[in-house]
Amino acid sequence: MANIKSQKKRILTNERNRIHNVDFRSKMRTSIKKVKLACSNNDLEKAKELLPFAISLIDKSVKEGIQHPNTAARQKSSITVMVNKLQASVSAN
């Protein structure tokens, strides 16, 4: 344990931020999984409804410094492509 008062405060702040980041990352990953599940179940309406929320959480994670911008871009692209493919297959039928 640190002896310096400012370092003790820093330890507390770091732990609080770590817990927030873990919670937020979990929420973001769950939203991505929900979009993927809706796509795998061929539920276009649900996937379209969940996609904007998932993208906003991904963007917020970059803004807060929780994940790298390239990772976020890859995740957004992946789920958007899934929804677009589902939409194309539904409209083709």
N, C-alpha and C positions, 0 to 999 in steps of 0.2 A: 504494500500500500504506500502511496506517495505521502511525503511529509509536507509538501508545499500546498498551501490552500488553493491556489488557482488550479493546480493539477488534480486535486481532489474533486473540484467542481467539474473539471474537464472529463474526468472518468464518469461522473454521473451523467453529464450531457451526452457523452459518446454512447453510453448504454441506452439512454432514452431514444436516441436517434437510431441505434441499431434495431431496437424493438419495433420502432415505427417502420423502418425500411423492410424488415422481415414481414410485418403484417401487410404492408402495401404490396410487396412483391407477390405474396400469396394471393391477395385479392386480384391482382393483375393476371396471374397465371390461371386462376380459376375462371376468369372471364374469357380467356383465350380458349381454355378447354371446353367451355360451354358453347362457343361458336363452332369449334371443331366437332363437337358432339351433335349439334344441330345439323351441320353439313353431312355428317355420316348417317344421320337418320333421315336425310332428304327433306328436312323441314326448312324450306326457303324463308318463310315468313319469320320464323323464330331467329334464323341466322341473320337476316337483314336487320332485325330488331336489336340483336345483341352486338352486331359488328361496330356501330359507332361508339358504344360504351367501352368496348375492349380497346379500340383505337385511342380513345381519349385517355384511358388509363396508361396505355403504353407511352403516349406522348408525355403525360405527366411524370412518368418514371424517369424519362430522359431529362426533363426540366429540373427534377429534384436531384438528379445525379445518381439515381439508383442503378441505372444500367446504361451501357454504351449506346450512342446514337445508331451505330450500324446494326447492333443487335435488335434494336427497336424497329428499324426499317425492315429488317428481314422478317420479324414477327408480323408486322402489319401487312407486308407483301404476301406472306404465306396465307394468312387468314382471308385476305381480300381475294386472292386467287381462288381459294376454296369456295367462297360464296359466289364468285363470278362463274365458276365452272358449274356449280349447282344451278344457278339461274339459267345458264345456257342449256343445260340438259333438260330443265323443266320447260323452258320455252320451245325446245325442239320437239317435245312430245305432244 
